[in-house]
């Protein structure tokens, strides 16, 4: 056997030049721009004709390659340089968004042009969203009227689902925030968005992309307060948006409070429970004006989140009873009102339903809290007859049936004794 390493064969000969048709086409949007501008100049301000021209041109022109140029022309009339200015030495059109009438009806018509174009050429979706993000970064380079039109259009596009609410992130750029440009733009944007849909739809869209807690960033750091935000947008006729922001701040505060409570429960010895945690919670209620009904929900969630639960159903019931017995003084401190007791019962019901290992523990938890004077018989009876929620309703009502009958019987006996005494 020949162990000597054989030399690999090599190819020699003439190296051929790359054929012209195989060379990558040089990026040159000038000719593309001229074709689009010429077509727009011919259609003029007839937006129906514009939509038909764009639809037909997609078969002949490379929209995929020149998407940014296409959208620049439709919005501003020509290709935009960094900062938002248009180069004067290039062909441009006077028939674009920025030269249109500044009213909602006209902006709705322009939104339809973009909607039809993107529905016809789905691959433009991502490029269009990137274009809107870029335009929002260029706001300072546009006139006030141009910004107003772009804001109304963006609000309508958001309402129609043509773009994601993630585009709003561009408004948080420091360059756009200063001098109040972002906030003024946001007023027009949210007005058209809410007009097309409603504040609930807006809230859902903002939460979906994590923008619901960032609206304060529309203002410089020294003005980033709930009071300033609320006054600014309420004065601008957007009270529903200021209410939404105030609610979001309250939710954020409640989450922070719950996190702090969980840490305290993990680290605070139980004998100090009443003097430390209860005092802390009461102080927070005063500072933040949180009602007892809201607070009992936070306290319950904190109590149930500060421990690692057993995964076995037969063991988690015993574990939960032992755990809640220790924390019953804390729960009792924030159920001084009947409405708070009902809230707690509903929270227990929802928790046991959402955490399947607790399904059989519901009745035992309620009985424990009844014996610990956290829950009254009136609250339990009211929950049973009318105040329960749909989650696991049939299972939990069945579990509580015998105990409720016992409560009713005890109540009847008590009433009979009172009548005899009288």
C-alpha positions in Angstrom: 0.0 0.0 0.0 1.4 3.4 -1.0 1.3 5.7 2.1 2.9 8.6 0.3 0.6 11.6 0.2 -0.6 12.2 -3.3 -0.5 15.7 -4.6 -4.0 17.1 -5.4 -4.6 17.9 -9.1 -4.8 21.6 -9.9 -6.7 23.4 -12.7 -4.7 25.6 -14.9 -5.7 27.7 -17.9 -7.2 31.0 -18.9 -9.3 32.9 -16.4 -12.5 34.2 -18.0 -14.0 37.6 -17.3 -17.4 37.7 -15.6 -20.1 38.1 -18.2 -22.0 41.4 -18.2 -25.3 39.7 -17.4 -23.8 38.1 -14.3 -22.5 41.3 -12.8 -24.5 42.7 -9.9 -26.6 45.6 -11.0 -25.3 48.9 -9.6 -27.7 50.6 -7.2 -28.9 53.7 -9.0 -32.3 55.0 -8.0 -32.2 58.1 -10.3 -33.9 56.4 -13.3 -36.4 54.7 -11.0 -37.2 58.1 -9.4 -37.7 59.7 -12.9 -40.2 56.9 -13.9 -42.2 57.3 -10.7 -42.2 61.1 -10.7 -43.2 61.2 -14.4 -46.2 58.9 -13.7 -47.3 60.9 -10.6 -47.1 64.2 -12.6 -49.4 62.6 -15.2 -52.0 61.3 -12.7 -51.9 64.6 -10.8 -54.0 64.8 -7.6 -56.4 62.0 -8.7 -55.5 59.5 -6.0 -57.5 56.7 -7.6 -55.4 57.2 -10.7 -52.2 57.3 -8.5 -53.2 53.9 -7.0 -53.7 52.3 -10.4 -50.4 53.7 -11.7 -48.5 52.3 -8.7 -50.2 49.0 -9.1 -49.3 48.7 -12.8 -45.8 50.1 -12.3 -44.9 47.3 -9.9 -44.8 44.8 -12.8 -42.2 47.0 -14.7 -40.2 48.7 -11.9 -38.1 47.1 -9.2 -40.1 48.1 -6.1 -38.3 45.6 -4.0 -34.9 47.2 -4.7 -36.0 50.8 -4.6 -38.7 50.7 -1.9 -37.2 53.5 0.2 -37.0 55.8 -2.9 -40.6 55.0 -3.8 -41.9 55.9 -0.3 -39.8 59.0 -0.1 -41.4 60.3 -3.4 -44.9 59.4 -2.3 -44.5 61.2 1.0 -42.1 64.1 0.2 -42.0 64.3 -3.6 -38.4 63.2 -4.0 -35.6 61.4 -2.4 -34.8 62.5 1.2 -31.3 63.2 2.4 -30.4 62.5 6.0 -32.2 65.1 8.2 -35.3 65.3 5.9 -34.2 67.7 3.2 -34.8 67.0 -0.5 -32.0 67.3 -3.0 -32.8 70.1 -5.5 -30.9 68.7 -8.4 -33.0 65.6 -8.7 -36.4 65.2 -10.4 -39.3 65.7 -8.0 -43.1 65.9 -8.0 -45.6 68.3 -6.5 -48.1 65.5 -6.1 -47.3 63.9 -2.8 -48.4 63.8 0.8 -46.5 66.9 1.9 -48.2 69.1 -0.7 -51.7 67.7 -0.1 -54.5 69.5 1.8 -54.1 69.3 5.6 -57.3 67.6 6.7 -58.3 64.1 7.9 -60.3 63.2 4.9 -57.4 63.8 2.5 -55.1 61.8 4.8 -57.5 58.9 4.8 -57.5 59.0 1.0 -53.6 58.9 1.0 -53.7 56.0 3.6 -55.8 54.1 1.1 -53.2 54.6 -1.6 -50.5 53.1 0.7 -52.9 50.3 1.8 -53.7 49.2 -1.8 -50.0 49.3 -2.8 -48.8 47.2 0.2 -51.7 44.7 -0.2 -50.7 44.3 -3.9 -47.0 44.0 -3.1 -46.8 42.3 0.3 -43.0 42.4 0.3 -43.2 46.2 0.7 -44.7 45.8 4.3 -41.4 45.8 6.2 -39.8 48.5 4.0 -42.8 50.8 4.6 -42.6 50.4 8.3 -38.9 51.2 8.2 -39.7 54.3 6.1 -42.2 55.6 8.7 -39.6 55.1 11.5 -37.1 57.0 9.4 -39.5 59.9 8.7 -40.3 60.3 12.4 -36.6 60.7 13.0 -36.5 63.5 10.4 -39.4 65.5 11.9 -37.3 68.5 12.6 -36.4 68.8 8.9 -40.1 69.2 7.9 -42.4 72.1 8.2 -45.2 72.2 10.8 -47.8 71.5 8.2 -45.8 68.5 6.8 -45.4 67.1 10.3 -49.2 67.5 10.9 -50.0 65.6 7.7 -47.5 62.8 8.5 -48.9 62.6 12.0 -52.5 62.2 10.8 -51.4 59.6 8.2 -49.4 57.6 10.7 -52.4 57.5 13.1 -54.7 56.2 10.3 -52.1 53.6 9.2 -51.8 52.4 12.9 -55.6 52.2 13.1 -55.8 50.2 9.9 -53.0 47.8 11.0 -50.8 48.8 8.1 -47.9 49.4 10.5 -47.0 48.3 14.0 -47.1 50.7 17.0 -43.3 50.0 17.3 -42.8 52.9 14.9 -43.6 55.2 17.8 -40.2 54.4 19.3 -38.7 56.8 16.8 -40.5 59.7 18.6 -38.4 58.9 21.7 -35.2 60.0 20.0 -33.7 62.9 22.0 -33.2 65.0 18.8 -37.0 64.8 18.1 -38.1 65.1 21.8 -36.4 68.4 22.5 -38.3 71.6 21.6 -41.6 69.7 21.9 -41.6 68.2 18.4 -42.4 64.7 19.5 -45.3 65.7 21.9 -46.9 68.0 19.3 -46.6 65.3 16.7 -48.1 62.7 19.1 -51.2 64.9 19.6 -52.1 64.7 15.9 -51.2 61.1 15.6 -53.3 59.9 18.6 -56.2 62.1 17.6 -56.5 60.4 14.2 -55.8 57.0 15.6 -58.5 57.3 18.3 -60.9 58.8 15.8 -60.5 55.8 13.5 -60.7 53.2 16.3 -60.9 54.0 20.1 -58.6 54.2 23.1 -59.1 50.5 24.0 -57.8 49.5 20.5 -54.9 52.0 20.9 -54.0 50.5 24.4 -54.0 47.0 23.0 -51.7 47.9 20.2 -49.3 49.8 22.5 -49.1 47.0 25.0 -48.4 44.5 22.2 -45.1 46.2 21.4 -44.2 47.4 25.0 -44.9 51.0 24.2 -47.7 51.4 26.8 -45.3 52.4 29.6 -43.0 54.6 27.5 -45.3 57.5 26.5 -43.7 59.8 29.1 -40.6 59.7 26.9 -42.3 62.0 24.5 -41.2 64.8 26.8 -37.7 65.8 27.9 -36.5 64.3 31.2 -37.3 67.4 33.3 -40.9 67.3 32.1 -41.4 63.5 32.4 -44.2 63.4 35.0 -47.7 62.1 35.1 -49.0 65.6 36.0 -47.3 67.3 33.0 -48.4 64.5 30.6 -52.0 64.6 31.8 -52.3 68.4 31.5 -50.6 68.5 28.1 -52.8 65.9 26.4 -56.0 66.9 28.3 -55.5 70.5 27.2 -55.0 69.2 23.6 -58.4 67.3 23.8 -57.0 63.9 24.5 -58.2 63.2 28.0 -58.6 59.5 27.3 -54.9 59.3 26.5 -53.9 61.1 29.7 -56.2 58.8 31.7 -54.6 55.8 30.0 -51.1 57.0 30.9 -52.2 57.7 34.5 -53.6 54.2 34.7 -50.4 52.7 33.3 -48.3 54.6 35.9 -50.6 53.3 38.6 -50.2 49.7 37.3 -46.4 50.2 37.2 -46.5 51.5 40.8 -48.6 48.5 41.9 -46.1 46.1 40.3 -43.2 47.8 42.0 -45.1 47.6 45.3 -45.9 43.9 44.8 -42.2 43.2 44.1 -41.1 45.1 47.2 -43.7 43.2 49.3 -42.5 39.8 48.0 -38.9 40.8 49.0 -40.0 41.8 52.4 -41.9 38.6 53.0 -38.9 36.5 52.0 -36.6 38.4 54.3 -38.9 39.5 57.2 -39.3 37.2 60.2 -42.9 36.3 60.8 -43.1 37.8 64.3 -42.3 41.2 62.8 -45.1 40.8 60.2 -47.6 43.2 61.8 -45.1 45.9 62.8 -43.2 46.0 59.5 -45.1 44.8 56.4 -48.5 46.0 57.5 -47.2 49.4 58.5 -45.3 49.7 55.2 -48.4 48.8 53.2 -50.6 51.3 55.0 -48.1 54.0 54.4 -48.0 53.1 50.7 -51.8 53.3 50.6 -51.7 56.8 52.0 -48.9 58.0 49.6 -50.4 56.5 46.4 -54.2 56.7 47.3 -54.6 53.0 46.6 -58.0 51.7 47.9 -58.2 48.8 50.2 -60.0 46.8 47.4 -57.0 47.3 45.1 -54.5 46.7 47.9 -55.9 43.3 49.0 -55.4 42.1 45.5 -51.7 43.2 45.6 -51.3 41.6 49.0 -52.8 38.3 48.0 -50.6 38.1 44.8 -47.5 38.9 46.9 -48.3 36.3 49.5 -48.8 33.6 46.9 -45.7 34.6 44.9 -43.2 34.6 47.8 -43.0 30.8 48.1 -42.0 27.9 45.8 -45.1 25.7 45.5 -45.0 21.9 45.4 -45.9 20.5 42.0 -48.0 17.6 43.6 -51.6 18.3 44.1 -51.9 16.3 47.3 -49.0 18.2 48.9 -49.7 21.7 47.7 -53.0 21.9 49.5 -51.3 21.2 52.9 -48.5 23.6 52.0 -50.9 26.4 51.1 -52.9 26.0 54.3 -49.8 26.2 56.4 -48.5 29.2 54.4 -51.7 31.2 54.5 -52.2 30.5 58.2 -49.0 32.4 58.8 -50.0 35.3 56.6 -53.6 35.5 57.7 -52.9 38.6 60.0 -51.6 40.4 56.9 -54.7 39.5 54.8 -57.0 40.4 57.8 -55.4 43.9 58.0 -56.7 44.7 54.5 -60.2 43.2 54.5 -61.9 45.6 56.9 -64.6 46.3 54.3 -67.1 43.8 52.9 -66.1 44.8 49.3 -62.5 43.9 50.1 -63.5 40.4 51.3 -65.4 39.8 48.0 -62.3 41.0 46.0 -60.2 38.5 48.0 -62.6 35.7 47.4 -62.6 36.4 43.7 -58.8 36.5 43.7 -58.6 33.2 45.5 -61.1 31.7 42.9 -59.1 33.0 39.9 -55.8 31.8 41.5 -57.0 28.3 42.1 -58.4 28.1 38.6 -55.3 29.5 36.9 -53.0 27.2 38.9 -54.4 23.7 38.4 -52.7 22.1 41.4 -54.8 24.4 43.6 -58.2 23.4 42.2 -59.0 21.1 45.1 -57.6 23.5 47.7 -60.1 26.3 47.2 -62.6 25.2 49.8 -60.0 24.6 52.4 -58.4 28.0 51.9 -61.7 29.8 52.2 -62.6 27.8 55.4 -59.1 28.6 56.9 -59.6 32.3 56.2 -63.1 32.2 57.7 -61.7 30.7 60.9 -59.0 33.3 60.9 -61.6 36.1 60.7 -60.3 37.3 57.4 -63.6 36.4 55.6 -67.0 36.8 57.1 -70.0 34.5 56.5 -71.8 37.4 54.8 -69.0 37.8 52.2 -68.8 34.0 51.6 -72.6 33.8 51.1 -72.6 36.8 48.8 -69.7 35.3 46.7 -71.6 32.0 46.5 -74.9 33.4 45.4 -73.9 36.3 43.1 -70.3 37.6 43.3 -68.3 34.7 41.9 -66.7 34.8 38.5 -66.9 32.3 35.6 -63.5 30.7 36.2 -64.1 27.2 37.6 -67.5 28.3 38.8 -69.2 24.9 38.8 -66.2 23.2 40.5 -65.8 25.7 43.3 -69.5 26.2 44.0 -69.8 22.4 44.4 -66.8 22.4 46.7 -68.4 25.1 48.8 -72.0 23.7 48.9 -71.8 21.9 52.2 -70.0 24.7 54.0 -72.4 27.3 52.7 -75.3 25.1 53.9 -73.7 24.9 57.3 -73.3 28.7 57.3 -76.9 29.3 56.4 -78.0 26.8 59.1 -75.8 28.6 61.7 -77.2 31.9 60.5 -80.8 30.7 60.9 -80.1 29.3 64.4 -78.5 32.6 65.4 -81.6 34.5 64.1 -83.9 32.1 66.0 -82.0 32.7 69.2 -82.2 36.4 68.8 -86.0 36.2 68.3 -86.4 34.1 71.4 -84.3 36.6 73.5 -86.5 39.5 72.2 
